[in-house]
Structures are given as C-alpha cells and as structure tokens.
Amino acid sequence: MLLLCSCSYGPGGKEVDEPGEEVDVGVVKLTIGDKVFLKSAEYETLHELLIHMVEVGDISKYEYDQFDGMFYAKRIDTLQDTDTQGIMIYHNIEDDNLYSSNLMKKVGGVTFRRANVGTNYLPTNAPCEYIILLENY
C-alpha cells in the first residue's frame, strides 16, 4: 500500500498528518500516493475537484476513461494504470451505493471502502476523505 510517507501542508501552511485523522466540515482531505491535500468542498464531485487541482498545479495530470457514463481514473499525478496495477480510490463516505462492501482498509482507526463508481459519481460533500493509490490487479 502506498499511503503516507511524509506530511504536506494544507491551506495557510497548516500541517496535515495521517489519513483517518478527523477532517473539519467544509474540507475534503485527499491522499494521492504520498501527497496529502486539504481542499475546499466547493466542487460537487471528485472528478471536478481533480480537474481543478490540475488547473492550479496541485497535481500534474488527471486522465480518465469513460465507461457507461462513469469516469474511471487512468492517471492521477504520478499514479498511472499499468498492465499489473490500477488506480484504486478509497473513501469514508457512508453511502452503500458508492463502495464495494467487502473491499476496505482501516487507516488510523477509520474504515475506508473502495469506490465502485467513477470519479464523476463520488461526492466531495464534506467532511470526507479519499485515499488514492496503486494496487495490483
């Protein structure tokens, strides 16, 4: 698992620690590989937030494939799908329609479930947290 190896700084220079730490209302916390971001929950979906993050230079790239009306990430920053690994998105949103119930990770005492929908269906209504990483197929 490629979770946190270091800390990053959020808005106003506030240090962000480990995944699973409590997040304030109005903020989305994203761990992308070994980078941590605190972002405003002003965007409706994770897809929109990732596009914004490329526009402002937080991440270098966001590429996706569309299948059945859903957008599935192929590349997010330095994480990229290969023949043996894929981008997996975990979240702590309690909505049965947004995750696979048997695919989960516990981080910092918080249960994160793997998303079963595309980034355009994953909400950023705060407080929520996403962990985005590469996993073997």
C-alpha positions as CSV (number, residue, x, y, z in Angstrom):
1,M,0.0,0.0,0.0
2,L,1.3,3.4,-0.9
3,L,-0.2,5.6,1.8
4,L,1.7,8.3,3.6
5,C,5.4,8.5,3.8
6,S,5.6,12.2,4.7
7,C,3.5,15.2,5.5
8,S,2.3,18.0,3.4
9,Y,0.9,21.5,4.1
10,G,-2.7,22.4,3.6
11,P,-4.2,25.9,3.2
12,G,-2.5,28.6,5.2
13,G,0.5,26.4,6.0
14,K,-1.4,24.1,8.3
15,E,0.4,20.7,8.6
16,V,-1.7,17.7,7.6
17,D,-0.9,14.4,9.3
18,E,-2.0,10.8,8.8
19,P,-5.1,9.6,6.8
20,G,-8.0,8.9,9.1
21,E,-7.4,12.0,11.2
22,E,-10.6,14.0,11.8
23,V,-11.4,16.5,9.0
24,D,-13.2,19.8,9.5
25,V,-16.6,20.4,7.9
26,G,-16.2,22.2,4.5
27,V,-12.9,20.4,3.8
28,V,-12.1,17.4,1.6
29,K,-8.9,15.5,2.5
30,L,-7.1,13.7,-0.3
31,T,-4.1,11.4,0.0
32,I,-2.8,10.8,-3.5
33,G,0.2,8.4,-3.3
34,D,2.4,10.1,-0.7
35,K,0.9,13.6,-1.0
36,V,-1.8,14.9,1.3
37,F,-4.1,17.8,0.3
38,L,-6.8,19.7,2.2
39,K,-9.2,21.2,-0.3
40,S,-12.4,23.2,-0.1
41,A,-15.6,21.2,-0.6
42,E,-16.8,23.6,-3.2
43,Y,-16.8,21.1,-6.0
44,E,-19.6,18.7,-6.4
45,T,-17.6,15.6,-7.4
46,L,-14.1,14.2,-7.1
47,H,-13.9,14.4,-10.9
48,E,-14.4,18.2,-10.8
49,L,-12.0,18.6,-7.9
50,L,-9.3,16.7,-9.7
51,I,-9.7,18.8,-12.8
52,H,-9.3,21.9,-10.6
53,M,-6.2,20.5,-8.9
54,V,-4.5,20.1,-12.3
55,E,-5.6,23.7,-13.3
56,V,-4.0,25.2,-10.1
57,G,-0.9,23.0,-10.3
58,D,-1.6,20.8,-7.2
59,I,-1.2,17.7,-9.3
60,S,0.5,17.3,-12.7
61,K,-2.2,15.2,-14.5
62,Y,-5.6,13.7,-14.3
63,E,-6.6,11.3,-17.1
64,Y,-9.6,9.0,-17.2
65,D,-11.6,6.6,-19.4
66,Q,-15.4,6.8,-19.7
67,F,-17.5,3.7,-19.4
68,D,-21.2,3.5,-19.0
69,G,-21.4,7.2,-18.1
70,M,-18.7,6.9,-15.4
71,F,-15.2,8.3,-15.4
72,Y,-12.5,5.9,-14.2
73,A,-9.1,7.4,-13.4
74,K,-6.2,6.1,-15.6
75,R,-3.7,8.6,-14.2
76,I,-3.7,11.0,-11.2
77,D,-0.5,12.9,-10.7
78,T,2.3,10.3,-10.7
79,L,0.0,7.4,-10.2
80,Q,-0.7,5.6,-13.5
81,D,-2.5,2.4,-14.5
82,T,-0.3,-0.3,-15.9
83,D,-0.9,-3.9,-17.1
84,T,-0.4,-5.1,-13.5
85,Q,-1.6,-2.2,-11.3
86,G,-4.6,0.1,-11.3
87,I,-5.6,3.3,-9.5
88,M,-7.9,2.5,-6.6
89,I,-9.9,5.1,-4.8
90,Y,-11.0,4.5,-1.2
91,H,-13.3,6.8,0.8
92,N,-15.0,7.1,4.2
93,I,-18.4,8.2,2.9
94,E,-21.3,6.1,4.4
95,D,-23.3,5.5,1.3
96,D,-23.9,1.9,0.2
97,N,-24.2,3.0,-3.5
98,L,-20.6,4.3,-3.6
99,Y,-18.5,1.4,-2.4
100,S,-17.8,-2.3,-2.5
101,S,-18.7,-3.6,0.9
102,N,-16.0,-6.3,1.1
103,L,-13.1,-4.2,-0.2
104,M,-11.9,-2.0,2.6
105,K,-8.8,-0.7,4.5
106,K,-8.5,0.6,8.1
107,V,-6.3,3.6,8.5
108,G,-5.9,5.5,11.7
109,G,-8.9,3.7,13.1
110,V,-11.1,4.8,10.2
111,T,-12.6,2.4,7.7
112,F,-12.1,3.3,4.1
113,R,-14.1,1.4,1.4
114,R,-13.1,1.1,-2.2
115,A,-15.2,3.1,-4.6
116,N,-17.3,1.1,-7.1
117,V,-18.3,4.1,-9.1
118,G,-16.4,6.6,-11.3
119,T,-14.9,9.9,-10.1
120,N,-17.9,11.8,-11.5
121,Y,-20.2,10.0,-9.0
122,L,-18.0,10.4,-5.9
123,P,-19.2,13.5,-3.9
124,T,-17.0,15.9,-2.2
125,N,-19.6,16.9,0.4
126,A,-17.6,17.4,3.5
127,P,-16.4,16.1,5.7
128,C,-15.0,13.3,3.6
129,E,-11.6,11.8,2.9
130,Y,-10.2,10.0,-0.1
131,I,-7.2,7.7,-0.4
132,I,-6.0,7.2,-3.9
133,L,-3.3,4.6,-4.6
134,L,-2.0,2.0,-6.9
135,E,-2.9,-1.7,-6.3
136,N,-2.1,-4.9,-8.1
137,Y,-4.9,-6.4,-10.2
